[in-house]
Amino acid sequence: MVSRMGPCRFFCAVLASGSAFGSGVSTLPLSFTADNGTTGSLKICLKDATDHGISGVHLNWANYSGGTVAIGGSATSPVPASTGADGCVNTTITANSVPPDQPTDYIRFSAPHPYESATPADLTLSAQWTLQASPQSIPGSGTSMVTLTLSSYGNAQPGVLIVASCSSSGGASVAVANSAILTNGAGQSMFSLTPSGFSQSTGSQTCSFSTSYTNAVTPAEVTIFAPPAAPDHLAFGLQPNDVPEGQQLDGVTVEILKSGSNALDTADNATKVTLTTTTTVCGNKVAFGPITAVGGIANFTDIGPHFYSLTSAPLRLAATSSPKLTGATSNTFNVVPDNADFIFAGGMESCSL
């Protein structure tokens, strides 16, 4: 006759012996922030089906993050310390260079023989990587070096491939010397960018830099702006009016204008402008100035010799500059009689301006 207690005695004995039947491994915390440069506390427990701890066990662990991990200061399995009477071991974890938010970002803890059927525990690893570009904008001419820095909580992330992709439109494009570069020990990749075909009408283009961890690391961008229009020509802002006999040139302005837009170069406070008569007076062309521009404007007010001789033919002024820009020629003007009385009459000299 078989005792009714036989099966129970056998099952209960298995549980009491620490069987892994229905047992499992757990961790506290459930996740760990990697790449923060610090070591965190970690509690790992092995419990049987009745939630009793199993002591004296060195738990195994495996790194599924692709980064560098140490448990209890050791980079190799198993956990250095064994479980205590409560089935738990208090230890430490350090994780660095862990690719963020990837499907395999975890550390798996499992029990050795004879508890290998115990459900393992996966400690999730998380990271906060940032990718930054310097400078964030470059001119649309020449060659510029751009540095990309990949870091997590201020810690450099070396050995990660950074890929560059640049937009193009309207004839403007950006040549990249090497479109994919691994970050160095400082977490940096240096890219050489050479824009071409940029003009004022082109506007701007963008170069985007990204990692393979597209769901976790926001790409960094560099904007390429069309080169600013350079000043290249002169124009009369205020044309010369007829000059009363005996007066000087007055109220004439010459502007320094930008290429393609005729916009005033308000930043120009250095260009020197000279006005010269286009015809000879007394055998020579007469010059006025030079006048240094202020805010892109050279102002000729009460400047140069006095006009005494009435004109027999209209005069013109030619504007030139230093540094040399494309010049300009004024409208015609005359020297006209002044209502004021002079103590001498024009024509007493053989020739006068």
WOTA-V815848 format. One record per residue. RES is the residue in one small letter. PHI is phi in radians with two decimals (none if undefined). PSI is psi as a letter, one per 30 degrees, with the letter a starting at -180 (none if undefined). Layout:
res = {RES:RES}
phi = {PHI:PHI}
psi = {PSI:PSI}
This chain:
res = {m:v:s:r:m:g:p:c:r:f:f:c:a:v:l:a:s:g:s:a:f:g:s:g:v:s:t:l:p:l:s:f:t:a:d:n:g:t:t:g:s:l:k:i:c:l:k:d:a:t:d:h:g:i:s:g:v:h:l:n:w:a:n:y:s:g:g:t:v:a:i:g:g:s:a:t:s:p:v:p:a:s:t:g:a:d:g:c:v:n:t:t:i:t:a:n:s:v:p:p:d:q:p:t:d:y:i:r:f:s:a:p:h:p:y:e:s:a:t:p:a:d:l:t:l:s:a:q:w:t:l:q:a:s:p:q:s:i:p:g:s:g:t:s:m:v:t:l:t:l:s:s:y:g:n:a:q:p:g:v:l:i:v:a:s:c:s:s:s:g:g:a:s:v:a:v:a:n:s:a:i:l:t:n:g:a:g:q:s:m:f:s:l:t:p:s:g:f:s:q:s:t:g:s:q:t:c:s:f:s:t:s:y:t:n:a:v:t:p:a:e:v:t:i:f:a:p:p:a:a:p:d:h:l:a:f:g:l:q:p:n:d:v:p:e:g:q:q:l:d:g:v:t:v:e:i:l:k:s:g:s:n:a:l:d:t:a:d:n:a:t:k:v:t:l:t:t:t:t:t:v:c:g:n:k:v:a:f:g:p:i:t:a:v:g:g:i:a:n:f:t:d:i:g:p:h:f:y:s:l:t:s:a:p:l:r:l:a:a:t:s:s:p:k:l:t:g:a:t:s:n:t:f:n:v:v:p:d:n:a:d:f:i:f:a:g:g:m:e:s:c:s:l}
phi = {none:-1.54:-1.17:-1.14:-1.51:-1.01:-1.05:-1.15:-1.05:-1.21:-1.09:-1.16:-1.16:-1.10:-1.12:-1.14:-1.35:1.62:-1.06:-1.46:-1.05:1.31:-1.57:-2.87:-1.81:-2.42:-2.26:-2.42:-1.33:-1.44:-2.50:-2.40:-1.43:-1.50:1.13:-1.70:1.35:-2.18:-1.83:-1.86:-1.44:-2.49:-2.04:-2.12:-2.23:-2.11:-2.13:-1.53:-1.13:-1.69:1.21:-1.62:-1.26:-1.91:-1.66:1.25:-1.96:-1.59:-1.28:-1.48:-2.53:-2.40:-1.66:-1.97:-1.79:1.47:-1.91:-1.71:-2.29:-2.31:-2.00:1.06:1.46:-1.91:-1.55:-2.16:-1.35:-1.56:-1.08:-1.00:-1.70:-1.60:-1.19:-1.57:-1.06:-1.52:1.40:-2.06:-2.31:-1.70:-2.50:-2.28:-2.38:-2.28:-2.35:-2.40:0.92:-1.66:-0.99:-1.32:0.93:-1.74:-1.03:-1.87:-1.50:-2.75:-1.97:-1.78:-1.89:-2.41:-1.70:-1.43:-1.00:-1.69:-1.90:-1.13:-1.45:-1.12:-1.08:-1.27:-2.07:-1.88:-1.56:-1.27:-1.87:-2.28:-2.58:-2.21:-1.63:-2.22:-2.07:-2.20:-1.94:-2.51:-1.30:-1.61:-2.59:-2.41:-1.29:-1.47:-2.61:1.31:-2.07:-2.15:-1.71:-2.09:-1.84:-1.80:-2.10:-1.89:-2.58:-2.42:0.95:1.51:-1.64:-1.14:-2.01:-1.44:1.22:-1.91:-1.38:-1.85:-2.01:-1.81:-2.50:-2.05:-1.39:-2.64:-2.95:1.02:1.51:-1.62:-2.58:-2.28:-1.54:-1.93:-1.05:-2.52:-1.46:-2.49:-2.39:-1.29:-1.20:-1.50:-1.05:-1.60:1.32:-2.07:-2.24:-1.89:-2.02:-1.79:-2.00:-2.20:-1.30:-2.64:1.33:-1.46:-2.56:-1.03:-1.34:-1.36:1.35:-2.26:-2.22:-2.26:-1.91:-1.90:-2.13:-2.46:-1.83:-1.34:-1.62:-1.16:-1.47:-2.10:-2.00:-1.20:-1.05:-1.74:-2.18:-2.18:-1.70:-1.86:-1.70:-1.01:-1.05:-1.07:-1.08:-1.63:-1.12:-2.45:-2.67:-1.84:-2.66:-1.33:-1.39:-2.07:-1.31:-1.19:-1.61:-1.00:-1.76:-1.08:-0.95:1.63:-1.75:-1.67:-1.11:-2.59:1.24:-1.77:-2.20:-2.14:-1.87:-1.68:-1.98:-1.51:-1.13:1.38:-2.09:1.01:-1.38:-1.18:-1.47:-1.16:-1.47:-1.45:-2.21:-2.33:-1.12:-1.79:-2.01:-2.17:-1.87:-2.37:-1.12:-1.38:-2.02:-1.39:-2.19:1.01:1.53:-2.40:-1.44:-1.72:-1.86:-2.22:1.88:-1.34:-2.04:-1.42:-1.16:-2.19:1.09:1.50:-2.24:-1.73:-1.87:-1.79:-2.18:0.88:-2.18:1.46:-1.19:-1.49:-1.60:-1.98:-1.48:-1.13:-1.36:-1.58:-2.46:-1.01:-1.76:-2.35:-2.06:-1.84:-1.70:-2.26:-2.54:-2.35:-1.11:-1.26:-2.12:-1.07:-1.40:-2.52:-2.11:-1.36:-1.21:-1.39:-2.61:-2.23:-1.70:-2.02:-1.06:-1.78:-1.18:-1.24:-1.51:-1.87:-1.40:-2.45:-1.87:-1.01:1.86:-1.15:-1.53:-1.18:-2.80:-2.71:-1.15}
psi = {k:k:k:f:f:e:e:e:e:e:e:e:e:e:e:f:f:h:l:g:j:g:l:l:k:l:l:j:l:f:l:k:j:l:g:g:g:l:k:l:k:k:k:k:k:j:l:a:f:g:g:k:k:j:l:g:k:j:k:l:l:k:j:g:f:f:a:k:k:k:k:g:f:k:g:l:l:a:k:e:k:l:k:a:f:g:g:l:k:k:a:l:k:k:k:l:h:j:k:k:h:l:f:g:i:l:k:k:k:l:k:l:k:g:g:f:f:k:k:l:k:j:j:k:k:l:l:j:k:k:k:k:k:k:l:f:k:l:l:h:l:a:k:k:k:k:k:k:k:k:l:j:h:f:k:k:j:l:g:k:k:k:k:k:k:k:l:k:l:g:f:k:l:k:k:k:e:j:f:j:k:k:k:a:f:g:g:k:k:k:k:j:k:j:l:l:g:k:l:e:f:e:b:l:l:k:k:k:k:l:l:f:i:f:f:e:j:k:l:k:k:k:k:j:k:k:k:k:k:k:k:f:l:l:k:k:e:k:l:k:l:k:k:k:k:f:l:l:k:k:g:k:k:k:k:j:l:l:k:f:f:g:k:k:i:f:f:j:g:f:k:k:k:k:k:k:k:f:l:k:k:h:f:l:k:k:k:k:a:l:k:k:k:j:g:g:k:k:j:j:k:h:k:a:l:k:j:e:k:k:k:f:k:k:l:l:k:k:k:l:l:j:l:k:l:k:a:l:k:l:l:l:l:l:k:l:k:k:f:k:k:l:f:l:k:k:f:e:l:e:k:l:none}
